[in-house]
Amino acid sequence: MLELLLPTAAAIAYGLDKKGGEHNVLIFDLGGGTFDVSLLTIEDGIFEVKATAGDTHLGGEDFDNRLVEFFVTEFKRKHRKDMTSNQRALRRLRTACERAKRTLFTSAQAYIEIDSLYDGVDFNSTITRARFEDLCSDYFRKTMDPVAQVLRDSKLSKNQVNEIVLVGGSTRIPKVQQLLKDFFNG
C-alpha cells in the first residue's frame, strides 16, 4: 500500500491534482537507499497508478560508496596506508564524501579536507563533477531502465508523459537530470 501512496503524495505535493484534464505524470524517486519510478494518470483529481518499477538496492548511498572507494585508494596511493580496517576513519571519510557529493550538485568540483584522518595523516583532495560522473556512470545509466520499464508496462510513449516529478536528494545530481532530459528528448 505504501508503494502506491508515495507517488500519489508526491503528485499532490506538486499540485498536479489541480490541473484540468487527463495528464500522465512520471514520479522519479531517487532516495538514499532505494530508487522508484511510477507512472500515474491524473484526471479530475483521481489518481491511477499505471505502472511502477525500480531498484531497491540503488540510491545515494551507492554514489557515496563510490566516492569513499575512490578516496580510500587515493589515500593509500599518496600515503601508503590502508585505512579500510579503521571504522572511525571510514565514517569521517564517508561524511566528507556525502558533503562533496552535495557540493557537486551546484559546483564543478568539491574539496575534501580531513585533519588526522588515519594514523595522524591529514587528508585533502579535490574531485571534479566529471570524475564523480565517471565513477558512478553505471549507476546513473541504470536509473533509466525503470523509466523505460514503466513506459512499456503502461503502454505509453515518451511524448505522452506530461510531467516529471523529481523526488529524493540524488535527483539533484546534474547527470541524473541530464539523462532524464535526454531520455525524454529535452
N, C-alpha and C positions, 0 to 999 in steps of 0.2 A: 504494500500500500504506500509506503514512504517513497518508493521509486516513482510512483505516479504523482505524488503531491509536490515533490521538489521542483520539477519543471513547470508545473502549473503555478506554483508560488512565484517562481522567477518571472513568468509571463505577467502575472498580476502586478508584481512589484514594478515592472516596466510600463504598466498601464496599457498593456496590449489587449486587455479585455474590453477596453473602452472604444476601440477602433470599430468603425462600422464595416459591415460586410464580412465575408469569409476571408480569412488570411491564414497562411501557413507560417509557423514560427519554428525555427531551429534553436534549441537550447543547447549551448556548448559549454559544459561544466567541467573545467579542468582544475580540480582542487589539489590539496596537499598530497593525498594518497590514492585518490580514485579519479576516474575520468568517465563521464557520461554524456551521451548525446541523445536528445529526444526531439521528435518532430511532432508538433501539435497543430491541430486545426482549430481555430477560434472563430465562432460565428455567434453573434448576438449574446455574447457573454458565456457561451457554452464551450467548454474545452474538450477536445477529443484527442487523446494520445494516439497518434498514428503508428509510431514506432520508437523503440529505444534500443540503444547499443552502447557499448563502452568497454572499458578495461579496468577491472577492479585493482589492477596492480600497476597503474600508471598515474603519476601525478608529480607535483612539485618536488616531493622528496627524492624522486629519481633524478631530477636535474641537480638537486643539492648533492646527491651522492656522486654524480659525475664530477662535480667541481671538487669535492673532497678528494676523490681518487687522483685527480689531476694535480692538486696541490701537495698531496702526500708524496707523489712521485717527484715533483719538483723539489720538495724539501729534502728528500733522500738524495737526489742528484746534486743539489747545491751543498748540502752539509754532511753527506754520507752517514745519515742517521735515519733509522726506521722507527717511526712513531706509531705504527699500526697496533702495537700492543698496549698503548697508553690511552685509556678511555677518556681521561680528562683532556689531553691534548686534542684528541679527535673531536670531542664535544666543542671545544673552543674553536677549532678549525671549522666545524660544521656551522656554528653560529656566524662566523665571518663569511662563510660561503653563501649562506642564506641572505645575508645583508648585501653581498656582492651581486647576487642574482637580482635582487630588487633594484639595486643601483643600475644594472644593465637594462632595466625596463625603459629608462629615460636617457641613459648616457652611453657613449660609445666604448667606455672602459670603466673598470672598477679597480680600486686599490685595496689590498688586504694588508693589514699590519697587526701582528700579534706579538706582544712582548713575552719573552721567555716561553715560547710555545712548547718546546720539548728540550729537556736536558740543558736548560739555560740558554738556548739559542733563540734569538729574536727572529721572527719571520715576516718578511714583507715582499709583496709581489703584486703584479697587475694582471688582469685578464681583460681581453677585449670582447666586445659583444660578438664579433665574428668568430673568435676562438670558442666562446661559450656555445654558439650556434653549431659549430662544427662538432664539439664534444657531445652534444645532445641531438644531433641531426636525426639519428634513427628513431629516437623517442618522438621528436616533433613530427616526422613523417607518419609515424603510427597513429597520430591523432586524426588523420584524415580517413583512415579505414572505417571507423564507426560512422563518420559523416556519410560516406558512400553507402554504407550498410542501411542506415535509416532511410535514405532516399530510395534504395532498392525495395526495402520492406514496405514502405508506404506507397510505392509506385508513383512517386512524384519526381519531376525533373528538377534540376538545379534552379531553373528560371521560375519555377512555381513557388520557391521559398521567398516569402515577402519580408521577413525579418530574421535577423540572427541576434540572439541574446548571449552575451559572454558572461559566464559566472565562474567565480574562483580566481584566486590571485594569479595563477600561472597563465591566465588568458591575457594578462598584461605584457607577456613576453612578445616583443615585436615580430619575431619569426613565426610564432603561432598565428598571430593576426594576419601576417603576410600569406601564409599557407592557406588560410581560410579565404582570404581575398582572392588569391589565385584560383583556388578550387571553384569559387563561385564567379569567376571571370570578372572580378572587380567589385 
